[in-house]
Every structure is written in C-alpha cells, then in structure tokens.
Amino acid sequence: MSTGYASCLPLLGPGVPLDAPVCWRAGRPISRRQFLHDVNALAALLPSAGPLLAMTSDRYRFVQAFVAAMLRGQAGLLPPNNTPDMVGWLRVLFPEAYALTEPRSTAVDMPSLEFPPDAGDDLQADLDVPQFAVDLEVAHVLTSGSTGRPVPHPKRWDLLVRGGLAGAERIAAHMGRADLHGVTVVGTVPAHHMFGFESTVMLPMVGGAAFAAERPLFPGDVAHVLAAVPRPRVLVTTPVHLKALVESGVAMPPVDLMVSATAPLSTQLAQRAEASFGGPLMEIYGCTEAGQVASRRTSVSAEWHTIGGLALSGDGQSPVVSGGHVAVPTPLADVLEILSPTRFRLLGRSNDMVNVAGKRTSLAHLNHQLASVEGVRDGAFWVRPGSDAEDVVRLVALVVAPGLDRSALLRALRERIDAAFLPRPILQVDALPRDPSGKLPEAALARLATRLLEEASRG
C-alpha cells in the first residue's frame, strides 16, 4: 500500500519543543512532555480490547484517552452524542466497546472505568514521541444522524494526519503565518464530532498548535476562556454559537481567526463576527465521510476552494471528492456549482430540495433566509408529510424568536422568499433540539414538530 509517507507517522508534529504547551487548562499550560507521560500512564490502565468511548467534555482528557487507546492498538469511538440511546447503539455496533468516564458521573450502560486523578508534574525522564503505523485504524466517527441512524466511518492514521496538516496549512495561510507554532485553539464544538476532532484535536497535534481543554458555550464563558489563553488564538465554532456570541452584547477578547462549520454561514453574520472579534472568519465545508474538503472567507466570497490536494469530479448534482486525505473517491451529499476541480459554490443538500407549485428551492436556503430575519435567534423549516393523494408539500417553520410575533415574522419572510414557500404554520419554540455540535437531527426535529402540531390541533 502506497500512502506517500513512511510506514509510521509521529503523534506530534516536528519542530516544536517538548516544553511547549500542547494544551491550556484553566489558563495554565500543559507541556507536550507532560502530555506524553499522562498518555502512557493512562494506557497502562486500559483493558486489552476495545474500542474506547471517552465520555468527557474536557478536551485534554478526551485527547489523552484517544492517544492512550492508540497505544493499546485500539480505536476511539466518536459518536455525535453520548445519550443512553446512542450508547446502546454503539454496543450493537461494537460489542467489545468500553467507556472511560469522569469520576462520579452518571452510570453508563457499557463496561466502563473512570479517568484516574491527574498525575503530578514530577517527570523522571523524557519519553519519545510515539509513532503509529500509517494504516492503523484509530477512530470510528459516526455521522450526526441528521438524516437517519448514525453510521460509523473508520479513520486511518495517515489520512487523519494528512487532513490535519492540510487544515493547518490553510488556517496558517488565513492568518498570514508560515505555521501554527505558538497558536492556541479554543473550541465551542465537542472533540468527538468530526469537525471538532479535526480542528481542535488533530490540527493542534500534528500542526504544532495548542488547544484549550475547556469547551465554553455561553458568551461569558467563551470570553473567559479566550482571555485565559495567549495570542495568537483561533476560535473554532458553529453558526449557531457564533450568532449567540455576536448578539450577546458580551465584549469578546480579540481573536486572530475564527473557523466555522456544520451549517452554511451567511455573509452578514460573517461580517458581524469579524467586526465583533477583530479577526477574519474562515468557513469549512466537509462531511464525516471525507472530513474537511474546502474553505472560504465567507465575508468576501461565495466560492469554496478545496484543501490539501483534493479535487472534485462529476456533475454538480452528484459531485465526488478524491485525492489528498480522501483515500477512496467519496460522493458528497450536496448540490454544487463546480467551477473547476478545486473551486465550487454550494447550492444545497441533494436531499433537502423541495418543490412547491412547480417551483424549486432548498431547505438550506429557506433556513438561511429565516435565520437572517431580525429578532430570530434560531429556526428551521420542516417538510410536513402530505395528507392527500398527490402528497402536496407543506412547509412548517419552527422558530426561536422571543418578542417577534407570527405576523411580523411572516411579513419579513415575504420579503425574502417566494410566497409558494411561506410556512404554514409557524411554530414558536423556546429552543430547537440541536446536538452539541449545533446540528439539527432530522428525527428530533420531526418529533418536535409533530408534537407541536398535534397539540395545536387539539387546542
């Protein structure tokens, strides 16, 4: 098997001293030397068989568990969430799986052990940076479940390294830097989601940056964590989190780059975010199957540019990506306007196109227009199942918009979308059932919409 690499690849990127931070926790650095000792100590406690599910929101402990499992020849499980239903599904898919949990956490229906107490910093000797076989299967990343049951996708070490290096190169270019040495990454996204895993785990490890252990969500917490780590700093987040931060009124410490993914970002929000944080915003396009595929500077261009030697082929209705860290040509679930093998515009998901009265649009476009209405904090369109013989498409909108009544919202939508796509009805809710990465699983949205419609019908 030819990968373009040697037979083994190191855990940490070269050129960074072992005394340099790999992580910042509560404003204090954890060196790469300490990290290697912690990883080896944890690996000695793990069972002989896996895979391993790390159930922790502490990014340092997640990375520690992931690498310790690799040292035992085991893969890490990266599901979209750790709900009881998801844990049960993992047990079906991986009967030998076990969990590593925080002390005094809720019991999990899976063989498990607790993270040991943090080791001291009395390091007796230096440890070599471990090397791993290029074809070692180190992770099983599960899809978000936004279109059905989560499906696992195995990830090979060399391809993760290649993807991490490609992402690091693109981020460094956006920052006007030669590399990411000395950069700190703060993420509002979970480490076990593909976007969070690539951007806040693999990228720092192989690209020479450090990461923050915390995963802040509320605006005050995000500001606190950013202020506790040195510049240059990168904020990895999602459109949902970004909008909440921009509209919070909380003064944010300046960042040198923002990275957003998991849903399309509007030009207006990108511009507002750049004004609020004082740095450029880079948006990533990708998927669980292929990982990061392309990026763009959303505030100035609608065009995406592929990263790391990736190329597109096929027509815009059925595009395929290959090359770089994508070992096998992989279909993309979106409709693209392909401008060249390395440039495209995103038109919408192939499974979210809707036809009403002979007119065609995408749910992504409708959701974008809904989110752009002043006063709307969050919202999504849902296709209500038809009830007549011709299965007429009827659209419902679920909206988080305190202080904005339905008539005002409908008037605003009339200015943005064709009347054929106006929602009937509009359901106002306190929150949408998004997962920790900001995605909106289709089944959860359908359950919420169906329940609300039934309640409205009875009322």
N, C-alpha and C positions, 0 to 999 in steps of 0.2 A: 504494500500500500504506500503510495507516494503522497505526502502531505506538504512538501516544500519545507519541512522542518526536520530537525534531528529526531531521533527516536524518542527522546524525552524533552520536556519543557519545564522550566522552573516555575515555582509557585509565585514568586515575586519578580517584578521587572528589574533589570540590571541598572546599575548606575546610581542607586540610592543607598546611602549608608544604613547599617543595621540600627544605628542610634536614631535615625529619622523616624517621625511618627508614622504609624500605619493607621492609627485611629485617635480621635479625640473623644473623651468621655467626661461629661460634666466640666468641660474646659481644661482637662488635664490630658497630656499626650500619653499614648501607649506606643512604645517603640516597636520596631519590627523585631528586634531581639526578644523583647518580652512576649510578643505575639507567637513567635516560634516555640518558646518554652511553654506557653499556655496551650498551644495546639498539641504538642507532644504529650503533655500531662493528661489532657482530656482523651486523646486517642488510646492511652493505656487503660482507660476505664470502660471503653465501649465494648459491646458484645462482638462476637466474631462474625456475625451475619447481619445483613441489612436489607434494604436501605434505611436511612435515618430521616426522621421528621423532626426538625428543630422548631419547637414551639416557644418562640420568644420574640419580643418586639425590640430587644436590644441587638442592634446591628452587629456589634462586636461579638457577642455570644453566638449569633447566627453564623458569622464567618468562621469563628473558632470551631463550631460544630461541623460545618461543611468541610473544612480542611481536615479536621480530625477523622471524619468518615473516609475521606480520600486516602489518608494514611493507612486505614484499615482495608483499603480496596473496596469500599462501599460507596454507593451513590447517595446524594441528598435528594429528598423529596421537596418539590417546590409547588405546592398547591395554591390556588387563588385565595384560600382562607383556611382556617382551622376549626370550622364548625363541626359539631358532632356528626352531621350528615356527611361532611367531606372526609372526616377521619374514617367513618365506616366505609366510604367508597375506596379510600386508599387501602384499607385492609383487604377489600375484594381484589384490587389490582395487584397489591404487593403483600401476600400473606406473611412474609418474614419481616415486614417493616416494624420498627420500634420508634418510640418518641423520646426526645430529650426535652425536659420541661423545666420551667422555673420552679424554685422551691416554693412550697405551699400553694402551688397553682391548682386549679380545678382538675380533678381526676380525668384522665383521658382513656377511652375505650381502645387501648392498644398497649402492648408491653412497653414499659417506659422506665426511665431513670431520670434523676434530677441533675441539673448542672451542678458541678462541685463549686465550693466557695472560690472566689478569685484568689489566685496564687500571689505570693509576695513578689517583690522585685529583687530578691537576693539571688541573682543569676550566677551560677557557679562556673559556667563555661558557655562559649558561643556554640550555636547549632548551625549546621549547614542548611541552606535553603533547600527544601526538598524538591526533587524532580519527579515528574509524573509522565508515564507513557502517553504518547500522543493519542493513542486510540482508546485510552481508559474512559469508560462511561462514568461520568462523575455526577450527573444530575438527571432527574426526570422532572421536566417542567410541564405542569398541567395547564391546559387552556383555561381561560377565565370562566367558561360556562355561560358566556353572554349569548350563545346561540345553541345551547344544549348541555348535555353531560360533559364535564371536563375530561379531556383526553390527554394522556401523558405523551411527552415527546422526549426521548433520550438525547442527552447532550454529551458530546465527546470533548475531552480536554483541549486538544489542539484547536478545535473550532471555536471554543469559548475564548481561548487566548487570542486567536486571530481576530475575533469580533471585538474583544476588549481593546486590543491595540488599535483597531480601525476607529473605534469610538473615541479613544484617547487622542488620536491624531486629529480627528475632526473637531473635537472640543478645543484642543490647543490652538488650532487654526482660528477658530472663532474668537479666542482670547488674545490672539496675536502673540502666541508663545511658541517656542520650539518644542516644549514638552510640558508635562503636568507635575514635574517635581516641585514640591512645596505647596501645591494646591490642595485645598480641603473641600470635600464634597459633603453637603448636607442634603438629606433626602426626606421628603414628606411621604414617600412611597415605601411600601414594605419591601424587604430584601428578597422575599420569596416569590415576587411577581417578576416576570421576565424582564420588563423594563427596569425595575428596581435592582434586579440581580445584575444585569449587565452594567448599569450606570453607577451603582453605589457599592458593588462588590468586585466584579471582575475588572472594571475600568481602573479603580484605585490600585488593586493588587498588581496588575500587570503593567499599568501605565505610570506608576510611580507616585500617585497621589495618596492622600489620606482621606478617611471618611469619618463622619460623626456617628457615634454609637446611637444617639437618640433618633427617634422618628417623630418630630414635632408635628402637630396637626393644627392646633388653634393659633391664631395670629400672634398672640403674645408669646407663646412657646417657640414659634418659628423665629421671632425676633431675638429671643433669649439665646437660642442655640447658635444662631448666626453670629451674634455678638461674642459668643464664648470661643469661637474658633478664629484662627488668624486668616488674613487675606494673603493671596488671592483665594476666593471662595466661590464655589459653584452650588446653586440651589437646584436640586432635581425634584420636579413636582408634576402636577397634572393640571389641566384646565379648571377643574372643579376647585381644587385647592388654591390655584392661582387667583381665581376670581374672588374667593373669600378673603384672601390676603389683601388684594388691591382695594376691596370695598370696605375693609375693616376699620380704616382710619388709624391703624397702628403704624407708627413710624418704623420702617424697616432699615436695618443696617445695610449699607451698600453691598451688592454682590458683583462679581466680575463676569458672571454668566449665569443665565437661567436655562435649564433644559426641561422641556415639557413633552409629554407623550400620553398615550392611552385613548385620546379622543382629539378630533380636529380642533384647532385653536383659531379663534377669529383674529383678524388683523387688528381690530380695535382693542381687544383685550391684550394682545401682544404689545401694542404701543403703550397702553396704560401701565402694563407691568414694567416695561423698560423705563418709563418715567418714574415709577414708584421706587424701583430698586437701583436705578442708576447704572444698569448694565444691559448688554444685549441679551436677546432671548433666542435660543436655538430650539426648534421643534424636531422631534424624531418621529419618523414613520417606520413601523415594523410590525411584527407579529410573533407569536410564540414559536411557530414552526421555523421561521427564518431568523429571528432576532432582529437587531437593528438593520434597516435596509437603506434609509436615506435621511437627509436632514434638510432644513431650510431656515432662513432668517425670516420668520413669519411677518414681521412688521414691514418688510420691504419687498417681498417676493412671494408669489403663489407657487413657484417652481420648486420641486424637490430634486436633490442631487444625491445619487447613490454613494455609499461609503465603501472603502476598503476593497475596491476591485469588483464590486457587484455589478451585474448587468441585467437589464430587462429584455424579455423577448415575448413573442406572441402578440395578439391584438389587445386593445385596451379593455375588452370585456373579459378576457381570460389571460391576464398577464402572468408571467413566470419569472422568478428571480434566480440567478445562479452565479457561481464564482465566489471568490473570497472565502468567507466563513460559512457559506451555504454549500455543503458538500454535494447535495443532490438537487437538481432543478426543482424549485418549490413553487406551486401555484399560490397566487395572492388572492384574497377574498374581496378585492376591491375593484372598482371600475376606474381605470386610469386613462388619461390622455398622454400617451407615450410620445415624447418629443424627440428622444434619442435613446440609445441603450442605457444612458446614465442620467436622463432628465425626464421628469414627468409632472403632470398635475393630477391631483386626487379629485375624482368626481363623486365617489360614494361607494358604499359596500354593495357588492353584487347581490346580496340577499336582502337589501333594505330598500330596493327600488319599489315604488308604489305607483299604480295607475288609477286615476280617477277621472271619469268622463273623458277618456281619450288623452288625458294629459299625464305626463310622467315627471316624477321627481324622486329624490331620495329622502329617507328619514334623517340622514345626517344633515342634509340641507335644511330641512324643517326644524330640526333641533337647534341648529346654528342660529336660525332666524329667531326662534323662541328665546334662546339664551341672550340674544342681543337687545331684547326689549328692556328698557329702563325699569328697574324695580324687580326683575326676575332674577332670583338667586340661583335657581336650578329648574330644569324642566325637561320633559321628553315626550315625544309623540309615540303613540301605540296604535297598531292596527287592530281594530275591533273585529273579531270574526263576523263574517256576513251571516245574515239570518234568512235570506231569501234564495230563490232558486238560482239567481245569477251571481250570488256571492259578492254583492256590492261592497266595495272597500269603504269603511267608515273609520275616520281618524279620531282618536281621543288624545287630549293633551293633559298630562299630569304636571302641575306647576307649583313650585315653591316661590311664592311672591307675596309676602306679608304686606298689607296696605294697598294692594293693587286688586281692584275688583274685576270680575269676569268681563264686563262690558268694555272697560278700558283696555284690558289685555286683547280682546277681540279686535278693537279698533286699531291697536298697534300692529297686530298680525296682518290685518287687511292691507296695511301699507307695505308689507314685506313679502307676502306670498300670494299666489293666485287664490281666488275665492274657492276654487274647487278643493283646495287642501286645508281650508279652515277647519279646526277641530270641532266636533260636536259629540260630546260636550267637553268643556274644560273642567278638570277636577283639581281643586286646590288642596295641596297636602303640606304637611309640616316638613317632610323630607322624602327623598327618593331612596330606595333600597340599594344604594351603591355598595360595592365591596371596598376593601381597604385601599385598593389602587385607584378608586374613582370610577371603575367600570360599572355598568348597569346590567346585571344578568337578565336576560330576556324572560326567564321563568319567574324571577322575583317581581319584575315589572308587571307581567301578566297577572300574577296573583293579586297584587295590589290593585291594579285597575279593575279586575273582575269583582273584587270585594267591594270597592267603592261604587261601582255601577249597580251592583245588587242592592247595596244599602240605599242608594239614591232611588232605585226603583221601588223599594218597599216604602220609602219615605213619601 
